[in-house]
Amino acid sequence: MDTVTVNSKTSALVSPKVAKTKAAPPSTSSTVPAVSFGCDHVQSLLNPETRKTALQQHALIQQTVFDRRNASQTHKSRAPDGRPVTSLIPAYLCLQCSMIITPENREKHYETKKHVFYIESRSGCLYCRQCRDFVYDPTLEAARLQRGRKKRSFDEMNNPEDQKLVGVNSTFIPCRATGLRGLYNMGQTCFMSVIMQSLIHNPIIRSYYLSEGHRQSDCDRDKEDCTSCGIDDIFSEFFSSEKAEGFGAVNMLVSSWRGSSTLAGYQQQDAHEYMQFILNSLHLANTNADSPTGLDNTDSSACPCIIHRAFSGQLASTVTCSSCHNTTTAIDPFLDLSLDIRQRAKKKKGDKSSEPNGDTPSSSSLHTLQSSLARFTSPELLPATSYKCSHCASSSSSSATAAAATKRLLIRGLPPVLAIHLKRFEHGAGPASGNGANGTSQSGGGGNSKAGGASSGAKIEERVAFPLMLDAAPYTVRGAGQGGAEEKEKIKKEEKDKKERDGKEEKDGKDGEEAEALYSLSSVVVHKGRMESGHYVSYAREGNEWFMFDDAKVTMVGEREVLGAEAYLLFYVAQRV
């Protein structure tokens, strides 16, 4: 039998946010939705080249389902003792090769053959694997009602009762409502657009808002002041409509202006600073009065808001005295890591990426994200003039004794979403700070005057290679082998408590720890042009495909273009959350 091949498109589950969009009242002339195809994938099946073969195969399967009682309408299996058992679950007949498969083997058949359409063995209805649901297509539904035979009279299969039933109980949900829409530039607002696109295509944030995590009807804030209501509007529009043109995020822009006076107006802003603002604003909008009220709260991991559950991690800063070897540890929360990418960097103890004179390797060598993370977490020598050990002072009369020390930053707790900021903008004549996160970064891309002025600033154009898959284990306390048994046990207990609060099953063993440190690249923010007058674009992954968002323009791109971009912000999502 002939085989029909269908080009697979991006698969996406139908969003529960569709419930927010009320269906249009049925037309007075007809209650059946006036659509040409049940979904975009059926349109590919019924193209002029494959239409005839597909309809013939569909008619033959319908005859098999309804007329040939020897056909398997349920699949058979065997019990553990070997007895034959007939399941009450229907089987599925592949429309593209007529193979009879069980619901359990349907996904395996798709992965092997890339066949998308199946006919349910009892009713003859069409199931689309890409939509993950049964779809109503006028052409194929007419053939099903005819049971694969010659046409019956129009009145016989289109009576008013059937039309009314279909019109009331069916809603046309397009397959393309997957959030692939641009945002109009409303006056140098590209800095906001790229951050919004990164949040929209972040699976954790998307799941929260599409599952009604924030209800505008239950929100006590003024809609113009609430950024959470603003992003909820964007999700409602992007995932419940087949529109392909751009969207004007007016509510989000107004709420951002009202939330921060420095953002008001049409001057360009820094995307990293806007990201920090919007995360803090969404935290406040989704936090109860009894929860931590700021992103700098030391116990931010206990905050139940979606922002802390997604982005919150912990840094451990350890200082070891070279005289008495006493170690002090300070725990600091972070929502993003700011990494230095300058060619010249402060020499650190044990930093293999640095040359003896304190310079990084020549510009001909490839600068990678991993090397920046290694430098961020490598030991740093502190001179005696900048450190005083309180433990050494216990054996002397002075309150503190000056001594050299070694300082090291390591990640103590990894967040589900690891946001990384590459410091591309420098201001002033002096060098920027060394290690730091959440506020210690250089920023100001796009002509943001409040960050220090364009006249004394510079942009670092160096490309930093970053991977699609990131292993963050070497940069953690546990992975680097730092901390004693007591500290490691404390970290393990805190992680266990966090998983219990989130309702997650704990995975013991080394394999579980390594899996939790593996991240997949979710989105990339790029700054193009000069520091004084640049432009932001972003890349985001949807399924297995990558798309570039340039204001209202959305373009499919390849992985090579994404990996070759001059990244400014990187968003990685844990493979196992």
N, C-alpha and C positions, 0 to 999 in steps of 0.2 A: 504493500500500500504506500502511496506517496507520502512523503514527509514534508511538512510545512515548517519552515524556519522563521522565527520572529525575532527581530532585533530587540534585545532587552534594554529597557530604560531604567532610570533610577527608581528603586523600590522604596516605598515609604508607607508606613502604617497610617491609616486614616486618623487624623487628629481628633481627639475628643473636643477640641475647641470649636469644631464645626457646630456643636450644639448651641453655641452662642449666636449663630447667624440664623435668624428665622427664615423658614422656607417661604418663598413667594406664594401668594394665594393662587390656586389653580385657575386657569383661563376659563372663561365662560364657554368657549368653543370646544375645548378639549382639556381633560384632566391629566392626560399623559404628557410627561415632559418632552418637549420638542428638541430631541437630540439626535444626531446622526449615528453616534456610536455609544456603546455602553461605557467605554473608557478609552483612553489613548492607546492602550495596548491592543484592544480589539481593532482599532483603526489600522494598526500595523498589520494585523492578521488579514484584514479584508482589503488590502491594497490591490490594485489592478493585477499585479503579477501572481498573487497567491489566492485571490478571492474565489475563483472557480474551484480549485482543489480543496480549499478549506470548507466551502459550502457542501461539496459532495461528501467529504469525510464526515462533516457534522450530521448530514442527513442519514448516512449509513449508521452512525453511532446511535442516533435517535431511534432508528428502526430496531437496532439491537436491544436498546433499553426497553422499548414499549411492546415490541411484537415477538421477539424471540425469547421465550421464557427459559430457554436453557442458558441464557446469559447470566453471568454471576452478578447478582444485585447486592450481594454481601460477600465479603471476603472470608475465606475459610482458613483456619489455623489448627494447631494441635495443642491439646492440653499437656501439662507436664507428664502425665502418665501415658501419653501417646494417643489418646482418643481424639478423633476428629471433632472439631468444634466450629460451628457456624456463628460468626460474629453478627451482632445486630447493627454494627456500624456499616454504612454503605461504602462501596468501592468507588473508584474514580477511573474513568476511561480517558486517556490522553488524547486530546483532539489532534495532536500533531504526529502521533505514531500509533494510536489506538491500543497502547499497552494498558492493561488493567492493573492498577496499583492500589495499595491501601493508603489511608491518610498519613500513616507513619512514614511510608516510603515516598510520599509525594515530594518532599523537599529533596530527598536524595536523587530522585529522578530528575528534578530540575537542575541540580548541581551537575549531574552527569550529562544530560541531553540538552539543557537550557530550553526545555519545553515549558510554556507558560500556562496553557489553557487545558482544563479538565472538565469532563462531563460527569456529573453526579449520577450514580447508577440507578437511583430510584426515581428521581423527578426529571432527569435530563437537563437540569439547570447548569449554567456555565459558571465555572470557578476560575478566577484570575489569580495566579500566584503572585503577580506583582502588586495587585491591589489587596491581596490576602483576604478576599471576600468574594461572594457571588455577585455577578454583575448582570444587569439587565440591558441587553442589546436588542433593538427593534428587529433587526434582520434575523438574528439567531433565535430570538424568542418566537417569531412567527413560524420558523421551521420546527421549533420544539412543539408548538401547539398543533402543527400538522403531523407530528410524529414521524417526520421524514418522508411523508407521503405527498401526494399531489395536493394542490391547494384546495382548501374548503372555501365555502362562501365567506364573504367578509363579515356578514352579520353573525355567523356562527362563532367566530373567534374574536370578535370585537364588540361584544354586547356592552351596554352602558354599565352594568354591574361590575364587569371586569375592569373597565376603564376607570371607574371610580375607585375600585380597590387598589389598583396600581398607583393612581395619582395621589391617594391619601397616604399610602404606606411606603412610598419610595421617594428618596431625595437624591438628586444628581450631585454626586461628590466627585469632582474631577481628580484625576490621578496627579495632576501637575501642582496641586496645592501643597507644596513641600517647603514653602518658605523661600523659594528662589526668586526674590524680588529685590530691586534696588531701592534706595532712598534718595529722594530729590535733595539736591544741594540748595538750601534755603538761605544762602549768603555765607559762604566759607564755613559750612557745617560738616565738611568731610571728616573732621576729627571725631565728631559724634557718630557719623554713619558707620565708620569702621568698627568702633567699639560696639555699636548696636548689632552689627552683623556677626561679630564674634560671640556675643551673648545669644543671639537668635539661633545660631548653629552649634551652640554648646549643648550637648545632649542632656546634661543635668539641669541646666536652667530651662531648657525647652520642656522637659518632662514636668517640671514644677508648674510652669504657667499653663501648659496645655491640660494639666489635670486639675485646673481650677485652684492652684495653690494660693492665688491672690484674686479675690472676688471684688470687682469694683462696687457691686451692690452692697457689700459688707464693709467697705472701707470708710472710715470715719473722717478721712482727710478730704480737703478740697481737691477735686480732680486736677485742677491746674497746679497744685502744689505737690502732687504725689507722682514721683517718677515710676513707682511700681505700677500705677494705673496707666501711665504713659507707655511702658513697655508691654503691658497687657493688651493695650489697643493694637500694638504692632503685631503681636502674636495672633490676635483674633483676625486681623486683616490678612496676614500672610498665610495662615493655615486653614482658611475657610473660604477662599476665593481663588478662581482660576486666572485672575488678572495677572498679566505679565508686565504691565507698565510700573513705573516707580511709585513710591508711596511717600507722601509728605508727613513726616513724624512731627506734626505741629505740637501736639500735647506733650511729647517728650522734650521738645526744645523749650517750650514755655515753662515746664516744671523745672528744667535745668537752670534756666535764667532765674527763676524765683528762688531756687535752692542755693544758688551761689551768685553773688553780685559780680564776681570776676568773669563769669561766663556770659553775662548779659551783653548783648551787642553782636555785631557781625564781624569782629576781628577774629583772625585765626587763633586757635588754641592748641595746646599740646595734647595729643591723644592719650599719653600715659597719665597726665594729670587729670584728664577727664575720666579715665578709667577708675582712678582712685576715688574721684568724686562720686561717680555713679554707683560704685560698689558700696560706699559708705551711705549714700542716699537710699539705696535699695535695702541695705541692712536696717536702717532706721524705719523704713516703711513696712518692713515685714517682721518687726520685733515688738514683743509685748513690753509693757512698762516694767515688768520684773526682770527682764533679760538685760545682759550687758548693753550699754548704750553707745559704745564707741568701738572703732576698729583697733584701738590701741590697748584694749582691755587685756590684761595678762591671761585671764581665763576665757579667752575668746572661743576656745574649742568647745566650751559648754553652751555657747549661744545657739539656739535652735533655728535661727533664721537660715534661709537657703544660701545666702552669701557665705556665711561662715562654714556651713556644712560642705560647700563646694570648694571654696578658695582658701580657707584658713589652714595654715601650717605653723610649725614652730621651729625656731632657730636656737641652737645651743651655742653660747659664746663661752669658751673655756680659756682661762688665763692660768698659766703654770709658772710659778716662780723658779728661776734658775738656781737660786741659792738653797731654798728649803724644799723645793718641788711640791709645795702646796698648790692645790688646784681649786679654783673657784669657778662656778658655773652660773651663768645667768640665762634665763629662758625668755625669749622674746617672740611674740606672734608676728606673722607676716601674711600678707595676701598676694604679694608678688616679690620676685627676686630681681634686683637691679645689678647687672653684671657689667664690669668694665671691659671695653673692647679696644682700648688704646694700644698702640704699638709699644709704647713705653709704659712699664708698670713697676711698682715698687717691688724690690726683690724680697722674696719670702723664703723662709727656711723650708727646704725640702721641695721647692717648686721646680720640678724638672723641666717645665716649659720655659724657664728663664735662663738667660745666659749668665756667665759669671759677673759681668759688669752691670747686671740688673736690667738689661734690655731683653725683650722677647725676641724670638728668632726673626730673621729678615722677612720682609714683606713678601718674598717669593714663596715662603711656606704658608700652608693653608691654615687660617685661623678658624677654629671650630667652636661650637657651643660647649662641647665637652671640655675643651682647654680652658674656657672662661669659667666654667663651673669648678674645675680643678683648682684654678687660681683663687677663686672665691672661697674655697674651703681649705686651702693650704695654710700651714702655720705661718705666722707673721711675728718677726722679732720686735719686741718693744724695748726701747732703751731705758736705762735706769732713770733718766730724767722725766719719763712720762709714766712711771709705774712705781707704786709703793706697796710693799707687801705687809699686810697687817699681821700675818702669822709670824714673820721674822721679828716683828716688834714685840712679841710676847716675851722674848728672851732678852730684851734691851729696855732701856728706860724711855726711849722715844716712842711716840704714838704710832709711827710707821717707819719702816726702813726702805730706803730706795734700793731697788735691785732690778736687774734685767729680767725680762719674762717673755714667754711665748704665748701668743694669742691665736686662737683658731675658731672659726665659725663652721658649724656643721648643721645639717638639717636634722632636727630631732623628731619632727612629725611631718610626714608627707601629706599634702592635701589631695583630694580627688582631682582638682584642676590646678595644674602648676602653671602659673602665669610668670613669664620671664621678660624682663625689660632690658634691652641692650642699650647702654648709654652712648648715644650717637651725638649728643649735643653738649658742648662745653661753653661755659660763660666766664668771662673775666680773664685776667692775666694769670692767676694762680692755678695750680693743678686742682683737679676735682678730688673728692674724697675717695678713699680706697674701698674696702668691703663695705657693703651696706645694703639695706633693703627697706622698702616702704618709706620713702621720703628722703633718702640720702642720695638719690639719683640725680643725674643731670637731665634736664628736660627743657622744653621750650621750642620744639620743632614747629615750623609753620608760622613763625613771626610772632610768637607769644612774648610781648614786651615785658610782662610781669616776671618772666623768668630770668631776666638779667640784661636784656637789651641786645639787639642784633649786632650792634657795632663792635662789641667786644667778644662775640661768640663765634663758634666754628662748629661745623658738622663733620663727623668722622664718617668718611665714605667707604671705609673698609668692609668688604663682604665677610660675613661670618657664616660658615657652613653649619647647617643644623640638620638633624636626622628626622625621618618620619617616625622612628621608634627610638625612644630615649630610656635608657636604664639609669635611674637616679640613685640606685643603691650605693655606688661608691662615694656619694656625697652626703651620706647620712651618718649619724652617730653609730648606728649598728653596723653599717656596711664598712665604715672606716676602722672599726675595731676600737673605737674610743669609749671611754667610760668603764667603770667597774661593773661587777656582776649586780650590785645593788641598783645602779643607775639603769642598766638594761632591763632588770626585772620591773622597775618602776615604769619604764616606757612601755613595756609589754602590758602591764596592768592598765595603764591609761588607754592604750589602744583597744583593749578588750572592753573597758567601760564605754568607750565611744561607740564601738560596734553594737553593744547592747542597747544604748540609747537610740541608735539609728535602726535597730531591728535587723541587724545583719548577722549572718552565721560566721563564727570565728573559724579561721583556717590556721591550724597549728602546723609547725614544721618549717624547715628552711625553704621548701618550695613555695609555701604560701607567702613567706616574707619577700622572696625574690619577685613573685608575681605582682605584689602590691606596689613594687617600685618601677614597674614597666609602664611607660606612657606612650600614647599615640598622639601625633600632631593633629590638632583640631582646626586651628586657624592661625593666620599670620597677618600682621599689620605692617605695612610698608610706607615709609615716607619718601617721596620723590621730590627732587628739586633742591633748591637752596634752603638754608635755615630761615631766611627772612620771608620767603614766599614760596612755600612748598605745597605739596598736595598729598593726601593720604588715600591709599587703596588697601584693600584687604583680600585675602584668600581664605576660603572656608571649605571644609570637606562635607559633602552630603552623600552618605552611603560610601561607595568606593570611588566617587568622582569629585574633582576639585573645580571650584568656581571662583572667578575673580569678580569682586564687587567694586566698581568705580562709580560712586554716587548711584545714579539710577540705572547704570549699565551693568548687566550681568553676563559674563562670558565663561563658557566651559574651557578649562585649561588642563594641561598635563602636569604630572608630578615634577617633571624637569623644570618647568617654569616656576613652580612654587619653590622648589629647593634652590633655585638660582636667584631668588629675590633677595634684596637688601633689607633684611628683616629689622624691624624696630621693636615689635612686641610679638611674643610667641605664646600660644596657649596649647598646653598638652593636657590630655585627659587620661586618667588612669585606666588601664585595660580591665582591671577588676576593681570595681567600686563596691 
